[in-house]
Amino acid sequence: LSLIEKRHLQKFLGWLHLTHTNKSSIARKLSTLRSFFNYLLRLGQIDCLPTEGIKNPKQEKRQPTIIN
């Protein structure tokens, strides 16, 4: 697990973007990865967080639907 670096996660997130994955789904996957790596850090399995400095994708603002 110590071989996983920030660039690996960035490539994964880039691949998700290229496959037209919704931004909210990408944000959920990134949140899951953050939680997993925080858990590994608490257990002492890794020395640093590879997710540090990676931001969530900007969410699209939805317009409310108008009822006639």
Contacts in CASP RR format, 6 or more apart in sequence:
PFRMAT RR
TARGET T0000
AUTHOR 0000-0000-0000
METHOD contacts of the structure
MODEL  1
LSLIEKRHLQKFLGWLHLTHTNKSSIARKLSTLRSFFNYLLRLGQIDCLP
TEGIKNPKQEKRQPTIIN
1 40 0 8 1.000
1 45 0 8 1.000
1 46 0 8 1.000
2 45 0 8 1.000
2 46 0 8 1.000
2 47 0 8 1.000
4 50 0 8 1.000
5 50 0 8 1.000
6 50 0 8 1.000
6 51 0 8 1.000
6 52 0 8 1.000
6 53 0 8 1.000
6 54 0 8 1.000
8 50 0 8 1.000
9 33 0 8 1.000
9 50 0 8 1.000
9 51 0 8 1.000
9 54 0 8 1.000
10 54 0 8 1.000
13 26 0 8 1.000
13 29 0 8 1.000
13 30 0 8 1.000
13 54 0 8 1.000
16 25 0 8 1.000
16 26 0 8 1.000
16 29 0 8 1.000
17 26 0 8 1.000
17 57 0 8 1.000
23 57 0 8 1.000
23 58 0 8 1.000
23 59 0 8 1.000
23 60 0 8 1.000
24 59 0 8 1.000
26 56 0 8 1.000
26 57 0 8 1.000
27 56 0 8 1.000
27 57 0 8 1.000
27 59 0 8 1.000
30 51 0 8 1.000
30 54 0 8 1.000
30 56 0 8 1.000
31 56 0 8 1.000
33 51 0 8 1.000
34 49 0 8 1.000
34 51 0 8 1.000
37 46 0 8 1.000
37 49 0 8 1.000
37 50 0 8 1.000
37 51 0 8 1.000
38 49 0 8 1.000
40 46 0 8 1.000
41 47 0 8 1.000
41 48 0 8 1.000
41 49 0 8 1.000
END
